[in-house]
Amino acid sequence: MIKKVVIDTKWKFQSKVSLEDLRQVYAYLHYFESNEGYLLYPDQVKDAVRKEDGDFQNISKDKLSDLSCGLMFADLIIVQENKKVLNREIGEAILKAIQLDSAEKSSRKS
């Protein structure tokens, strides 16, 4: 079984998540037939990527939905040799944060 994860990349974090962004991820989850999604924001974090999980509430049934939307914060710029450069390993850090390992990636290619 292939794990499908929706990641909606944003360009800045405004002190709180907007309802429009959450609705957008919710729509993407249905469109791509996934149950796990994240809003990804740039930020300076200790371990390249910080992940916070979250769930949607099914208000008509007053219980949690099987769809989840978390937040991820990624350090896109790193310092190497006293220069700020693009973190070229950010993709691997994001895959690790969502627990998509290389074995699963190689099974998708076959």
Buried (B, 14 or more C-beta within 10 A) or exposed (E): EEEEBBBBEBEEEEEEBEEEBBEBBBEBBEEEEBBBBBBBBBBEBEEBBBBEEEEBEEEEEEEEBEBBBBBBBBBEEBEEEEEEEEBEEBEBBBBBBBEBEEEEEEEEEE
